[in-house]
Amino acid sequence: MYSKPKIYLTDLRHITGGVISNTHMPLGIAYMKAVMDRELPSVESKTFADPHQLLEAIKTDPPDVLMLTNYVWNERLSRYFTKLMKRIRQESLVVAGGPNVPLKKESQIQFFKNWDDLDVYALGEGDFLATDIVSRYLDAGKSVAKFKKNGLSSSIYGSNGQVICQPIEQRNLELENIPSPWLTGVQDHFFIGGNFVPMVETNRGCPFKCTFCIQGTSYYNRMAHIPIDQVKEELTYIARRIKKVSPGIGGLCIADPNFSMFKRDVDISAHIGELQKDYSWPNYVACSTGKNAPELIVKSLEKTNGALEMLHAVQSMDDTVLKSIKRSNIKLDTYQKVTSHLKEKGFRTFSQTILGLPLETLEIHLAGLRQLIDAGIDDMQNFALILLKGCEMESENDRDEYGFKTKFRLAIRAFGEYDSSQIFDVEEVVISTKTLSFDDYLQARKYHIGYRVFWCQDWFNDIFYYAKNLGIKFSSCAEAMIEAMNSDEGAVGKFIQEFMEETNGELFSTPEECIRFYSDENNFKKLKLGEIGDNLINKYRAISSFLIWPQVCKLAAKAAKELIISRASNKLHPEFDRFWEDLCCFVEAKHASGSSVDEILTPVSLQLQYDIPQWMADGHPNSLAPYKLETPQNFLFKLSETGSRELKKAMDTFSVDLLGLAKVVRNVKVSYQVRQSQKI
């Protein structure tokens, strides 16, 4: 009986104990399969994200061609399966591809030589290249040697003892010629189980040239758009599929590097808004918004009812630093106007910075964080600079020019055990430059977690706005809390001490040293339990949010009170102390916390002498007398129906152990954890 050639297309992410390192549905291999299904109907292709499923498939039904993606979070995993495939079936063709490859030809050749048993490394986008490779392999009679002898564009391969590096061809900009992986059903099996969040593209390419980003290279600078009618149809298909198969999926990821940069994006956002009405999905849209069209971003946010959030990745607020990385940002005054407008509409705003950029000092970095906070940004993600293969900044020239000193750490949850083999994927992090010492790096990380706890969660907004009405900047208030955290001798002091120990402890001089550490039996057990090796910011956000919230709240309130008294004592109401006590109790009660589902979801009540909700509604005025209640009254604090439902769904999905809670804080809106108050 004739057997179809089997092609396995894989975009692997580590899965250990049911925890997935990357929960987005793979998209690149889905496009590749959609093209292959159309162009090569005589071929049977399958897509894989789960390495355990791939392992079983290779053992029981080995493919003729194995194609592996290569990203920083799965390179060693893909290398493992390369060797496994050749061990099980030597005549199979093994192809890797993806952006995690050096830019220079000489470095690419050495990179290929170091990848044992690999037949071909495909360069650039693989939608059509994957089909071309398979077609040529079949035409060569499934002979790897003959296939290589015939040559292949946009690839690196070995032939007759030499490594041949063919130049990469320009990207195909006719995206309308690529079949939809959604509408063809290619992605259907990834909905089962509800473990993966759908990820879509509406366009490809990036006009910007940021040197720290892979898409900043000239290869990606030309833009191309997927037909808007197709995008809308795909989103509708996904919404229907989720309602039918996996109603627990609440999110959507848009992979565009600059969504809301084009007028058509507003139309797409309006369609998402219609899906929210018809299917109650999505309740959260993750994407990176555009950098030069704030008016379109505002419209897109409004159309999606706030599910899409403005992410303005400034990376640095210093012009000299920005020039060194070939980047420009929205002007600060424009940024402040946009932020103010979004706040009036009830939307949250987000920003990102990178620590370790060329020419940036600790003082410049912290000054930028203060600017963002005082501009009213709601949330900041502060990343350490990762030197990614494929970006300009990873080059030897940039390393030498800016004095990059690096360490290696485990990529987030990028580890697993496969057939008794432990695999760890690591990333290279800049920990010092000519202008930033390692001590500066550690100091900055203290501020990063401090701002994450005291500013970015909205927990203390009522305190911040009261202080602002007394003439105290947001950043001054936040830094007073951070200073109190650093000097605390209780639970919060222990919290920051352990964070810094882990921050230092996650860094290793070489990838091999990192792998040896985590390979230790005891350390590997801790790794699986989430005690070490997880995203530290999310881990410690979870600790502060759920496990030590009362202590965090009391410390923040005490620090703010001392600052207010020192800066504005002449403006304080005579009953300030009594009012402050009520305010702090109110702030603590409205945030749902605890170590169990019941504790987190259960309402609480307390007695107040001041009508804090009305005071908040009136704009946090300094005049306190109008809010004094004739007699103390009881207030009930209860999560909204949506908040309770979404929190429970997240905790049921991820669990309430520390590892699970770190996922919860990453995947639910801040507002879901806020209890509503009412007099009883």
Disulfide bonds with the S-S distance in Angstrom:
none
